[in-house]
């Protein structure tokens, strides 16, 4: 078996020629096609409009029939350099987009005809829900395994491709909507099942609206909160194995059959191999980190234990104080013992992060009202005097888990963060319940300690790389579901050694403000570092031209004629391409492996599997991230050396996460802004207090 395989099957066109039927009028059961995607004959017949409609191969009265081969014709032409090249003849076949939708519609109809639950939208893919082998033991739900099938053209092969993904499990209530509405608002219901069909609740057919006692809702987080259900612990088992087992079973039972191959003629013998020429790896040096006295290492925990932090906090005048409910005094005392180093399992802040640890007697805050502690906490903090030459750290023992179903209780966390920032105080939140119930809570102390050090402007570790004259700006986003607004954390500016400068935050539509923030970061950097060579932007999605243009204009105004590299960074948690290392029983590729999946598109595997023989399963099995690289000077991304350097840089920044001693799959250039964007909607006026704009208070 090849070392690496994708979750992709290849197939041939079912027919060499197709006849599709088009109209200019919208009707039920027709597929809408944008004007640039339809054949020329359709526009010639009906005149130009934004959209047209097709029944695909179903003949309809008055529709225009268009017949074409399913593969384009080619002709040879001589280009400007006098070279003969082969070019596809325009309009000689249907657009790939139309053919994809047709094949998706075939897949959709095939599974719906078998009585399976199928998501209604087949434009980009088809989602099939199959009853899970393991059902709910409480009897509240029916459990379904979800699979996605997506048609794509020649992304990693020379063939038509079928991308097969395991999307996880969904729960469908056994009680109908009519019963659930006693406790759940209709606005919290998203998907429902009616008469073996999946529908968005607001798109339920009239027959379903007449029979709400036969409509069954799909469980979601909003319903969970409305029913005051607890949050399940995150599943940290091997997702590569679950994903692979799921798609293998789905392939064997439902795709590798004569019936399915009659509509989608699969040509590959199972999932296809990754071409070895498309596999690369970051430099070995990209794993190196610098700790105390510039000693290097690979594993953060080992480096911190052996050498201490790279950069100590610039202040020794540090006072800690606790904020806790009166019944949680034993928890506060236990945390105090951990920080002093007198509690088993942790040697203390003085020895681990080399900072002073001191609590002033009588300075901590103890509140009485557990259900509504905010008035007491607010009064105590606003009446407290904070000395200007002392750096304070508040340790908040939260009486509620961060996953508490009551949203108002969760908001106290954000309100406290903001109030303390206004006083120039950073804070560390402790889940009191975990301290008491987890016998090995001391394993969490190194993570808490490095976050505290970062909030004190210390540097737990840094990248072992030569400083270059470039600025890296990270832009991440978080959608707040309560107000349905996407917030963007931006201008997280870094030098290439990982040194953090400053950040700001915006709403999604504030394109000019975002660009202005980036230009200010460039200007400040250029004032200190002469001869800046390039600007690298790590963006949470593909950057549109209207987002890039103000940045280019701003650079011109500064008189900086430098290239701008855009590295789009996406999570691939599901619905996307992944790869498996078949040489290892647990299937996750080695950390630092990257695989080309298109023109300047790559999968990058960020994990702690640095060694092919040893791996700590406690570190989890993160899926790869997906990179797309663009440059304002296109020829620069034609150079493999430059592209690899940018991939290495993303990998290195995934090692700079100072909330955990374990490597993350997202680089901090995306992760940190996302964390801030998640908190911003809870702050007054969506503004971060000035003290919080140049330190890592949110860790």
C-alpha positions, 0 to 999 in steps of 0.5 A: 500500500502507498505510504500516503493516500487521500480521501478521493476516488477517481471516476470517468464521465458517465457519457461521452455526450450529454443533452441538457435543457435550459430556460430563462424562467425559474420553476420548482425543481430546476437548478439555477446557473449563473450567466458566465457558466451556461453555454453560449447557445443559452444566452443567444436564445434568451438574451443576457440575464444574471441567471438561467435554469436547467432540468439537466437531462429531463426534457421539458416543453419549451426548454432549449436543448443543448448537446455537447461532449463532456470533454472539451475539444482542443486545438493547437496554436502558436503563442507569442514566444513562437511555441505551439501549445494546445488550448481547449476550444471555447464552448466546446463542452459544458462548463465544469461547474454545470457538469459538477452540479449534474453529477452531484444531482445524480448522487443526490437522487441515488441516495434519496431514492434509497430512502436515506436522509439527504441534505437538500442542497447538492450544488457543492456536495451531497450530504448523506445521513445513515443510521449509526451502529451505536445508538443513544442509550438514553432513548432521547435521540436517533444517531446518524453518521454523516457523509459528504460526497463532492465532485471535483475536476482534476485537483490532485489527479488527471481525472474527475474526482469524488471527495468522500468525507466523514462529517461526524455524528448528528442526533435527531430528537425522538420527540417532535417539534410540537413538544420541544417548543414548550422549552425551545424557541423556534429561532433555536431550531435549524434542521428538522426531519419530516417524512424521511426528508431533511429540511431547514426549519424555516423552509419546511413544506406546508404539509410539515407545518400542518403536522408539527407533531411529525417534525423532529428537530436535529440537536444543536448547541442552541437547543442544548443551551435552551434545555440547559443541557451540559456540554459533553467533553471534547472527543480527543480520540484518534479522528484519523482512524474514525474518519478512515474507518467511516469512509472505508465502510461507506465506500465498500457498502454504498460506492463500490457497487454496480448500482452506484458505478452505473451513474458515477463510473469509479475507476480507482481501486479504492482511495487514491495514493498521494503522488510522492512528488507532491509531498514535502517536509518543513526544514528540521530547523523549523522544529527548533525553539530557543529557551533560557540562555538561548538553549534550543529544544523541540518539545516546549515542556522539556525545554521549559523544565530544563532551561526555563523561559527564553525571556523573563518578565521585565518586572519583579514587582508582581502581586497576585490576588484571588477572586473567589466564592466563599465556599471555594476558599479551599480551591483558592488555597490549593492554587496558591499552594501550586503557585508556591510549589508546595503542592504535589506535581508542580514546582511553583511559578518561581522555579518554572517561569522564574518570576516572583510570586506574592499575594498581599494579605487582605487584597483578594476578593471573596464574594457571597452570591454564587448565582449572581456574583457580578455586583459584588465583584464589580464593586470590589474591583472599582473600589480597590486601589492598584499601585501604578508601579506594581503589575497585578495578576488576578486569579479568578476561581470561576464558580461556573464551568466555561461550558455552563449552559446558562449564557448569562453566567458565561458572560461574567468571564468576559465582563471581568476580563474587560473590567480588569483590563480597564484597571491595567490588570491581566487575569487568569481564570481557573475552572474551580470544578476541575481543580477539585475533581481532577486528581491529576490537575497538576498537569494543567499547571505548566499551561497556566504558568506559561500563559501567566508569563506571557501576560507579564510580557515574558517570552516562554520560548521563541523561534530559533530563526534568523531575524529577517526584514519582514513583517508578518500580520495575522488576521483571524475571525470569529462569528458571534452566533448571538448577534450573527456578526463576524468579528475580525482580530487583526494587525497581530503583527510579528517579527519572523522570530515570533516576537509579538507587537500589537493588535486591534479588532474590527467588524467584518465589513470594516475593510478600510479600517483593517487595511489602515491598521495593517499599514500602521503596523508596517509604518511602525515596523519600518520606522525601527527597521530600515529596508523592509523587504516584504509584508506577509499576511496570514489570512483566515480565508482567501483575500478578496481584491477589495480587501487587498487594494487598500493595503497596496494603496497604503504601501504606495503612500508610504513609498514602500514598493514591496511585495505582499504575500497572502497566505490563506489558512483554513481549518480542515476539520471536515468536508475537505481533503485529508491524507493518511500515513499508511505506514503508521497504524494511527494514520496521522502524517508526521509533523511538518509534512506538507502535500500539494493539492493544487496550484500553490495549495497545500495541506500542512500537518501540524502536530507533535508527531516529530518522531516516527516511532514515539508519540504521546497520544495525550497530544491529540490527532489534529487534522491538517490546515489548508494553505493557499499562497498568493503574491502581488508579484506573481512570479515570486510564488513560482519559486519553490524556495519562496513557497517552502519558506512561507510554509515553514513560517506558518509551521513555525508560528504554530509552535508559538502558542503560549496557552499550552506546552503542546503544538497547535495545528493553527499558527498563532497569527490566526489563532490569537486574533480569533481568540480576541475576536471571540471576546470582542462582542462582549466588551462595551462598544466592541472596544478593547481597553488600551492596556489590552492592545499590546499584551496577551491578556486573552490567553 
